[in-house]
Amino acid sequence: MKIEFFLPMKKIPTTTHQQKKVGVRNGKPYFYEPPDLQEARSKLTSALGQHVPDHKLNGPIRLTVKWLFPVVKGKRNGQYKVTKPDTDNLQKLLKDCMTDLGYWKDDAQVASEIAEKFWSDVVGIYVLVEELE
């Protein structure tokens, strides 16, 4: 099975999963998501929700993601983006949202992963999910 789609966005959510916070309540630590992380998760979940497969993918998966950021002064369309956020941080929140939505049982199934960041005239996230043999 192969799932391929593009999520057009005005602005790529750059808040990363690493931005979870720790608080202390009654002397015990707890983790929580600050509002900007909750907003990024909600935005991704809403966009990804339109492409959820009828059944969860089984077995090994290849995930290809191209993060397309708006071109800024001094950069050109199609040029690799070599500034923050890091691809691994972007991918973590995306895969967590895909897991929560039911693309697969566990994101550990992603055995092959290609993540690229570009400056682009068309802003959004290209996603290709492939079941491997």
C-alpha positions in Angstrom: 0.0 0.0 0.0 1.1 3.5 -0.7 -0.3 6.8 0.7 0.9 10.0 -0.9 -0.4 13.6 -0.2 0.6 17.2 0.2 -0.5 19.3 3.1 -0.6 23.0 2.0 0.1 25.4 4.9 0.5 29.1 5.3 3.1 28.4 8.0 4.9 25.1 8.9 4.5 24.2 12.6 8.0 24.5 13.9 7.2 23.8 17.6 8.9 20.5 18.3 8.0 17.6 20.6 11.2 18.4 22.6 9.4 21.5 23.9 7.3 19.6 26.4 7.5 21.2 29.9 7.9 19.7 33.4 5.9 21.1 36.3 5.6 20.1 39.9 2.3 19.5 41.6 2.1 18.3 45.2 5.8 17.6 45.2 5.6 15.3 42.1 6.9 16.1 38.6 4.5 16.0 35.6 4.9 16.6 31.9 2.6 18.9 29.9 2.4 20.5 26.5 2.6 24.3 26.4 0.0 26.0 24.2 2.2 26.4 21.2 3.0 22.7 21.1 -0.8 21.9 21.6 -1.5 24.2 18.6 1.1 22.6 16.4 -0.2 19.1 17.3 -3.8 20.2 16.5 -2.8 21.8 13.2 -0.9 18.6 12.1 -3.7 16.3 13.3 -6.3 18.2 11.5 -4.4 18.2 8.2 -3.3 14.6 8.5 -6.8 13.4 9.5 -8.0 13.8 5.9 -5.6 11.1 4.7 -5.8 8.3 7.3 -5.9 4.9 5.6 -9.0 2.6 6.1 -6.9 0.2 8.1 -3.6 0.5 10.0 -0.5 -0.3 8.0 1.3 -3.5 9.1 4.9 -4.4 8.9 7.8 -2.2 7.9 7.1 1.2 6.5 9.1 3.8 4.6 8.2 7.4 5.4 9.3 10.2 3.1 8.6 13.7 4.2 9.6 17.0 2.5 9.2 20.1 4.6 8.7 23.1 2.4 9.3 26.4 4.1 8.5 29.9 2.7 11.4 31.4 0.7 13.2 34.2 2.6 15.5 36.9 1.4 18.7 35.4 0.1 17.3 32.0 -0.5 15.7 30.5 -3.6 12.9 28.0 -4.4 14.2 24.4 -4.1 17.3 25.3 -2.1 17.9 23.0 0.9 17.1 24.7 4.3 20.0 24.2 6.7 18.8 26.1 9.6 16.5 25.1 12.6 14.3 23.3 13.2 16.1 20.0 12.9 14.4 17.4 10.8 14.4 14.8 13.6 12.5 17.2 15.8 10.0 18.0 13.1 9.5 14.3 12.3 8.9 13.3 15.9 5.7 15.3 16.3 4.5 14.4 12.8 5.0 10.6 13.4 3.3 10.9 16.9 0.3 12.6 15.2 0.2 9.9 12.5 0.3 7.1 15.2 -2.5 8.8 17.2 -4.6 9.0 14.0 -4.1 5.3 13.2 -1.8 5.3 10.1 0.1 2.4 11.8 0.1 0.6 15.1 3.4 2.1 16.3 5.9 4.5 14.7 8.6 1.9 15.4 7.3 0.3 12.2 9.0 3.2 10.3 12.1 1.2 9.2 13.1 3.6 6.5 12.9 7.4 6.8 13.7 10.2 4.4 13.3 13.7 5.7 14.3 16.8 3.7 13.8 20.6 4.3 13.6 23.1 1.5 12.9 26.7 0.8 9.8 26.8 -1.4 7.4 29.1 -3.2 4.7 26.5 -2.3 4.6 26.1 1.5 3.6 22.8 3.1 4.5 19.2 3.9 4.8 16.4 1.3 4.2 12.9 2.7 4.7 9.5 1.2 4.0 6.4 3.2 4.9 3.0 1.7 4.5 -0.5 3.1 7.8 -2.4 2.6 8.1 -6.1 1.8 
